[in-house]
């Protein structure tokens, strides 16, 4: 199953701006990021991820790749789709994220 969220000016008008789902025993919060002012910092997004009890928060909008664990939540931005993507591995021994350049 594919998890999509809507971005700014997106053609996927039927998709929600946020999505919360479980995958391999982890709660994942997926959002474009603009509704949480991520260009000004991650406080609001981190608070939302905490409020929904997410283990992993995947977002975009800034187009800057980022992997950071904060308050027990893995914050992941794959960057600009033209230049990079993220690989997320969830195993019994933990979660590992990596940014790959195109």
C-alpha positions as CSV (number, residue, x, y, z in Angstrom):
1,X,0.0,0.0,0.0
2,X,1.3,3.4,-0.9
3,X,1.0,6.3,1.5
4,X,0.6,9.7,-0.1
5,X,0.0,13.2,1.3
6,X,-0.9,16.4,-0.5
7,X,1.6,19.2,-0.9
8,X,1.4,22.8,-1.9
9,X,-0.3,23.2,-5.4
10,X,-0.4,19.4,-5.7
11,X,-2.4,17.6,-8.3
12,X,-3.4,15.0,-5.7
13,X,-6.3,17.0,-4.4
14,X,-8.0,14.0,-2.9
15,X,-5.1,13.1,-0.6
16,X,-5.0,14.4,3.0
17,X,-2.2,16.8,4.1
18,X,-1.3,14.5,7.0
19,X,-1.4,10.7,7.4
20,X,-0.7,8.6,10.4
21,X,-0.2,4.9,9.9
22,X,1.5,1.9,11.4
23,X,4.2,0.0,9.5
24,X,6.3,-2.9,11.0
25,X,5.2,-2.0,14.5
26,X,6.2,1.7,14.2
27,X,3.7,4.7,14.1
28,X,4.6,6.9,11.2
29,X,3.4,10.5,10.8
30,X,3.7,11.6,7.2
31,X,3.1,15.2,6.1
32,X,4.2,17.7,3.5
33,X,5.3,20.1,6.4
34,X,4.0,23.5,5.3
35,X,1.1,23.4,7.8
36,X,3.7,23.1,10.6
37,X,5.9,26.0,9.5
38,X,9.0,23.8,9.0
39,X,10.9,26.5,7.2
40,X,11.0,28.4,10.4
41,X,11.9,25.4,12.6
42,X,10.6,22.0,13.6
43,X,9.0,22.8,17.0
44,X,5.4,22.7,15.8
45,X,6.0,19.6,13.7
46,X,7.8,17.8,16.5
47,X,5.0,18.7,18.9
48,X,2.4,17.3,16.4
49,X,4.4,14.1,16.0
50,X,4.6,13.8,19.8
51,X,0.9,14.4,20.2
52,X,0.0,11.6,17.8
53,X,2.6,9.3,19.5
54,X,4.6,8.9,16.3
55,X,7.9,7.0,16.3
56,X,8.9,8.4,12.9
57,X,7.9,11.7,11.3
58,X,8.5,12.0,7.6
59,X,8.1,15.5,6.0
60,X,9.2,17.7,3.2
61,X,8.6,21.4,2.2
62,X,12.1,22.6,3.0
63,X,13.7,20.5,0.2
64,X,16.6,20.0,2.6
65,X,17.5,16.4,3.5
66,X,17.5,15.7,7.2
67,X,17.8,12.8,9.6
68,X,17.5,13.7,13.3
69,X,16.3,11.9,16.3
70,X,14.6,14.3,18.7
71,X,12.7,13.4,21.9
72,X,12.6,9.7,20.8
73,X,11.1,10.6,17.4
74,X,13.0,10.0,14.2
75,X,12.5,13.2,12.0
76,X,13.2,12.4,8.4
77,X,13.1,14.8,5.4
78,X,14.2,13.1,2.1
79,X,15.1,16.4,0.5
80,X,14.2,17.6,-3.0
81,X,12.9,14.7,-5.1
82,X,15.1,15.9,-8.0
83,X,18.3,15.4,-5.9
84,X,17.8,12.9,-3.2
85,X,15.5,10.3,-1.5
86,X,15.4,8.5,1.8
87,X,15.7,4.8,2.6
88,X,14.1,3.8,5.8
89,X,14.8,0.3,7.2
90,X,12.7,-1.0,10.1
91,X,13.9,-4.2,11.6
92,X,13.5,-6.0,14.9
93,X,16.8,-4.5,16.0
94,X,15.7,-0.9,15.3
95,X,15.2,1.8,12.7
96,X,17.8,3.1,10.3
97,X,17.4,5.9,7.8
98,X,19.8,7.0,5.1
99,X,19.7,9.8,2.5
100,X,20.7,8.7,-1.0
101,X,21.8,11.3,-3.6
102,X,20.6,11.0,-7.2
